[in-house]
Amino acid sequence: MSEPSVRVSGTVLASLMFQHVNSDSDVEGLVLGESSFHEQVTISDSQSDHIHIEEIYNLQKHVACHRLHTLYSSSGEVNLDVLHQMLADNKQDSVIGWYRQRRHSEQHMTFREKLVHEKMKSALKNPHMIFLLLTSSRVTPTDSTHRIEYSAFTSRSRRFMNIPVLVTNLGLLEQQGYWKVSAPCSASGYSLTMKKHGSRFFCSSGLVKEVDEMNKMNDSLQAELQKVCREVEVSERAVEALQAEVSALRRSLREKQHSSAREAAGTAIPAPPKNNHLLLEAVRALLGSSPLFLTQTLNPQAFPVPHKHLFPAHSDSEPDQGPLVLDSCVKKQRETLQGRGRKRRRNNC
C-alpha cells in the first residue's frame, strides 16, 4: 500500500501565506508540480518479499483565482473554460491538485470541498490529486501577527485521508542559532578606550553595571513581595477562624432563643379577664341598678324576671354574662304585647 506525502518549498508556502494575509476574503486556486512514485522492495529469507510504495507530491507553483467560486459552480461542476484561462502557458498535466485558504476555521474539509475535489479529479483525469488547506487566525488584535496552519488531503475510493506535509528548506533552529558573537578587535585605540572608560560601565565580572543594579532591585522586590504574600495569608487565616467562631456563636444563640421560647409557651398561664370599672360605673350611673337590667330570665310573655339575689350596686364583681336592656326596649315590648292582646279580644268577640 502506498504512503503519500507532500513536499513543498518554504518559498511557495510563504507566498501562499502572504497572498492570504493580504486578501480581503478567502482564496482558492490550483497547485502545480510533479508527482512521483518510489518502490522499495525488502527481500528476506524468513518471510515473503515486502513491497513499499512511496507516493511523493512536489509543489512548485500555485495559480490563484481572481474571485471565489469561479472555478466551479454551486453544484460542484468544474468550469473548464476558466480552468484553461488560469493555466494559460502551463500544461494541464502539471496540475497536481488545488488549494483553499480559510480564516478562523478548523483543519477539516467541508462537504462542498469534497464534492469539488471529486469533480476536479474527473475533469482533469487525474485520480491522484491532492487538496491543500490553509487556515489562518490572528494572534494580536491589531492583525500584526497571524498564525497559519496547513494540511493536505487526498481521496482513496471516496475516502479522504490526511497526508503529511514536509517543508523542504525549513528546519528547526535552536535559539543559539540566532546568537551573534562580536569579533574581537585588536586595535590599540580600542583597548585604550575600553580601559579608560570601562570601569564606569562594566563590573569586574564583565557585566554592565546598570544590569547588575537592575538585577539587585528585582531580587529585593521579589523578597518584599514574598513577605507581603505571607502576611496576607496569615491575616486571611485569622479572618477565616473569626468567621467560623462568629457563625458558631450565632448558631448557639438561635438555639437558646428557640428553647426558651418553647419553655415559655409550655408554662404560660392565661391571665384572668379584667373588668372595665370605669365603663361599669358609667353604665350604672346612666341606667341605674335595677334588677330588670341585670337578669337573664324571661317569662312566657318575654318580660325579664329579676333574680332575688343580686349583687349590690357598688360591688366590684359582675356576672360573666348579662345583656343590659334599656328602658325603652322594655316599654316597647310591653306596648306590643298589650296591643296584640286587645286585637285577640276583639276577634273573639
C-alpha positions in Angstrom: 0.0 0.0 0.0 1.3 3.4 -1.0 2.0 6.2 1.6 1.5 9.6 0.0 3.3 12.7 1.3 3.6 16.3 0.1 6.8 18.2 -0.2 6.7 22.0 -0.6 9.4 24.6 -0.5 9.4 27.4 2.1 9.2 30.0 -0.7 6.0 28.6 -2.2 4.4 28.2 1.3 5.4 31.7 2.2 3.9 33.2 -1.0 0.6 31.3 -0.3 0.5 32.8 3.2 1.4 36.3 2.1 -1.3 36.2 -0.5 -3.9 35.0 2.0 -3.0 37.6 4.6 -3.1 40.5 2.1 -6.5 39.5 0.7 -9.9 40.6 1.9 -11.6 37.2 1.7 -10.8 33.5 1.3 -8.5 32.4 -1.6 -8.6 29.3 -3.7 -6.7 28.2 -6.8 -4.6 25.4 -8.4 -1.3 23.9 -7.3 1.3 22.8 -9.9 4.2 20.5 -9.6 5.2 16.8 -10.0 4.1 13.5 -8.6 6.4 10.6 -8.3 6.2 7.0 -7.1 9.1 5.2 -5.4 9.0 1.5 -5.0 11.1 -0.2 -2.3 11.4 -4.0 -2.1 12.6 -5.7 1.0 13.8 -9.3 0.5 14.4 -11.7 3.4 14.7 -15.4 3.9 12.3 -15.6 6.8 9.3 -14.0 5.1 8.0 -13.1 1.7 9.1 -10.0 -0.1 7.7 -6.7 1.2 7.0 -4.0 -1.3 6.7 -0.4 0.0 5.5 2.3 -2.4 6.1 5.9 -1.5 4.0 8.5 -3.4 5.5 12.0 -3.3 3.9 15.2 -4.5 6.3 18.1 -5.1 4.6 21.5 -5.0 6.4 24.0 -7.2 3.9 26.7 -8.1 0.4 27.9 -7.4 -2.2 29.8 -9.5 -4.9 31.8 -7.7 -8.4 32.5 -8.8 -9.4 36.2 -9.2 -12.7 35.6 -7.4 -14.2 32.8 -5.3 -16.4 30.2 -6.8 -15.3 31.0 -10.4 -13.6 27.7 -10.9 -16.7 25.6 -10.2 -20.4 26.1 -10.0 -22.7 25.9 -7.0 -23.3 22.2 -7.7 -19.5 21.5 -7.8 -19.1 21.2 -11.6 -15.7 22.4 -12.8 -15.7 25.2 -15.4 -13.2 24.1 -18.0 -13.1 27.5 -19.7 -12.0 29.2 -16.5 -9.6 26.3 -15.9 -7.8 26.8 -19.3 -7.6 30.5 -18.7 -6.0 30.1 -15.4 -3.4 27.6 -16.8 -2.5 29.7 -19.8 1.0 28.7 -20.7 1.1 25.9 -18.1 0.3 22.4 -19.2 -2.8 20.6 -17.8 -0.6 17.7 -16.8 1.3 19.8 -14.3 -1.8 20.3 -12.1 -1.4 18.0 -9.1 -4.3 19.5 -7.0 -6.0 22.6 -5.8 -5.9 24.6 -2.6 -8.2 26.7 -0.4 -7.4 29.3 2.3 -9.9 30.0 5.0 -10.0 32.2 8.1 -10.8 31.2 11.6 -11.8 27.6 10.8 -10.7 24.1 11.6 -8.5 21.8 9.6 -11.3 19.8 8.1 -12.7 19.6 4.6 -16.3 20.8 4.0 -18.9 18.9 2.0 -18.6 21.3 -0.9 -14.8 20.9 -0.9 -15.1 17.1 -1.0 -17.6 17.4 -3.9 -15.4 19.8 -5.9 -12.3 17.6 -5.3 -14.1 14.6 -6.9 -15.3 16.7 -9.8 -11.8 18.1 -10.3 -10.4 14.6 -10.5 -12.9 13.6 -13.2 -12.4 16.8 -15.2 -8.6 16.7 -15.2 -8.5 12.9 -15.5 -6.1 12.6 -12.6 -7.0 10.2 -9.8 -4.1 11.2 -7.7 -5.0 14.8 -7.0 -4.4 16.5 -3.6 -6.1 19.2 -1.7 -4.1 21.8 0.3 -5.9 23.5 3.1 -4.5 26.6 4.8 -6.4 28.2 7.8 -5.3 31.4 9.5 -6.2 33.1 12.7 -5.0 36.4 14.1 -2.9 36.4 17.3 -3.0 40.1 18.1 -6.0 42.5 17.9 -4.1 44.8 15.6 -3.6 42.0 13.0 0.2 42.4 13.3 0.7 38.7 13.9 -1.1 35.8 12.4 -0.9 32.0 12.9 -1.4 29.8 9.8 -1.9 26.1 9.8 -1.6 23.9 6.8 -2.5 20.3 5.9 -3.0 18.2 2.7 -5.8 15.7 1.9 -6.2 13.0 -0.8 -9.0 10.6 -1.5 -8.9 6.8 -1.9 -12.2 5.3 -3.0 -14.0 8.5 -2.0 -12.5 8.3 1.5 -10.4 11.3 2.4 -7.2 10.9 4.3 -4.8 13.5 5.8 -1.3 13.2 4.4 1.8 14.7 5.9 3.4 18.0 4.6 7.1 18.5 4.6 8.7 21.9 4.1 12.0 21.0 2.4 14.1 24.1 3.1 12.7 24.9 6.6 14.4 23.3 9.6 14.1 23.7 13.3 16.7 26.2 14.6 17.6 26.4 18.2 17.7 29.7 20.0 21.5 29.6 19.9 21.5 29.7 16.1 20.4 33.3 16.2 23.1 34.5 18.6 25.8 36.6 17.1 29.2 36.9 18.9 31.1 40.1 18.1 34.5 39.5 16.7 37.5 40.6 18.9 39.1 43.9 18.0 42.9 44.0 18.1 43.2 47.8 17.6 45.3 49.5 20.2 43.0 52.5 20.3 40.0 50.3 21.1 41.9 48.7 24.0 43.0 52.0 25.4 39.5 53.4 25.2 37.9 50.4 26.9 40.5 50.5 29.7 39.8 54.2 30.3 36.0 54.2 30.3 35.2 50.5 31.0 35.2 50.9 34.8 32.3 53.4 34.5 30.0 51.0 32.7 31.2 47.4 33.4 31.7 45.4 36.6 34.7 43.2 37.4 32.7 40.2 36.2 32.2 41.8 32.7 28.5 42.6 33.1 27.1 46.1 32.6 26.7 47.9 35.9 23.1 49.0 35.1 22.1 45.4 34.5 23.6 44.4 37.8 21.8 47.1 39.7 18.5 46.1 38.0 19.0 42.5 39.0 19.6 43.6 42.6 16.5 45.7 42.6 14.5 42.8 41.1 15.7 40.5 43.9 14.7 42.9 46.6 11.3 43.4 45.0 10.7 39.7 44.9 11.7 39.4 48.6 9.3 42.1 49.6 6.5 40.6 47.5 7.0 37.2 49.2 6.9 38.8 52.6 3.7 40.7 51.9 2.1 37.5 50.5 3.0 35.6 53.7 1.4 38.4 55.8 -1.7 38.4 53.7 -2.0 34.6 54.0 -1.7 34.8 57.8 -4.4 37.5 58.0 -6.7 35.6 55.8 -6.4 32.5 58.0 -7.2 34.6 61.1 -10.2 36.1 59.4 -11.5 32.6 58.5 -11.1 31.5 62.1 -13.0 34.5 63.4 -15.8 34.0 60.9 -16.2 30.4 61.9 -16.3 31.4 65.6 -18.9 34.1 64.9 -21.1 31.6 63.0 -20.9 29.1 65.9 -21.9 31.8 68.4 -24.9 32.9 66.2 -26.0 29.3 65.9 -25.9 28.6 69.6 -27.7 31.9 70.3 -30.5 30.9 67.9 -30.8 27.5 69.6 -31.1 29.1 73.1 -33.7 31.6 71.9 -35.8 28.7 70.4 -35.5 26.6 73.5 -36.5 29.5 75.8 -39.5 30.3 73.6 -40.7 26.7 73.7 -40.4 26.6 77.6 -42.3 29.9 77.9 -45.1 28.7 75.7 -45.4 25.5 77.7 -45.6 27.1 81.2 -47.6 30.2 80.4 -50.9 30.7 82.4 -53.6 32.7 80.7 -54.2 36.0 82.6 -57.7 36.4 84.2 -60.0 38.8 82.3 -60.1 42.3 83.8 -63.3 44.3 84.2 -63.6 47.8 82.9 -64.6 49.5 86.2 -65.0 53.0 84.6 -67.3 51.7 81.9 -69.3 49.8 84.5 -69.7 52.8 86.8 -70.8 54.9 83.8 -73.5 52.4 82.8 -74.7 52.2 86.4 -74.9 56.0 86.6 -76.9 56.3 83.4 -79.3 53.3 83.6 -79.4 52.6 87.3 -79.0 49.4 89.1 -82.5 48.0 88.5 -82.7 44.1 88.7 -84.5 44.1 85.3 -81.4 45.2 83.5 -79.2 42.6 85.2 -81.3 39.4 84.7 -81.1 36.7 82.0 -84.5 35.1 82.7 -87.7 35.9 80.7 -91.3 34.9 81.4 -93.6 33.4 78.7 -94.6 36.9 77.7 -90.9 37.8 77.0 -90.7 40.1 80.1 -87.5 40.0 82.2 -87.9 38.4 85.6 -85.5 39.8 88.2 -83.5 37.5 90.4 -83.9 37.6 94.1 -80.2 37.6 95.0 -78.3 40.3 93.1 -75.0 41.8 93.9 -75.1 45.3 95.3 -74.8 48.3 93.1 -71.3 49.4 94.1 -69.8 45.9 94.1 -66.6 45.2 92.1 -67.9 41.8 90.8 -70.1 41.4 87.8 -71.8 38.3 86.3 -70.0 36.8 83.4 -73.0 37.1 81.0 -75.9 39.5 81.3 -77.0 41.8 78.5 -78.2 45.2 79.5 -81.7 46.0 78.4 -82.7 49.6 78.0 -86.0 51.0 79.4 -87.2 52.0 76.0 -86.9 48.4 74.8 -88.9 47.1 77.7 -91.6 49.7 77.2 -91.8 48.9 73.5 -92.1 45.2 74.3 -94.9 45.8 76.8 -96.9 48.0 74.4 -96.5 45.5 71.6 -97.8 42.7 73.8 -100.8 44.7 75.1 -101.8 45.7 71.5 -101.7 42.0 70.4 -103.9 41.1 73.4 -106.5 43.7 72.5 -106.7 42.5 68.9 -107.2 39.0 70.0 -110.1 40.0 72.3 -111.9 41.9 69.5 -111.6 39.0 67.2 -113.0 36.7 69.8 -116.0 39.0 70.2 
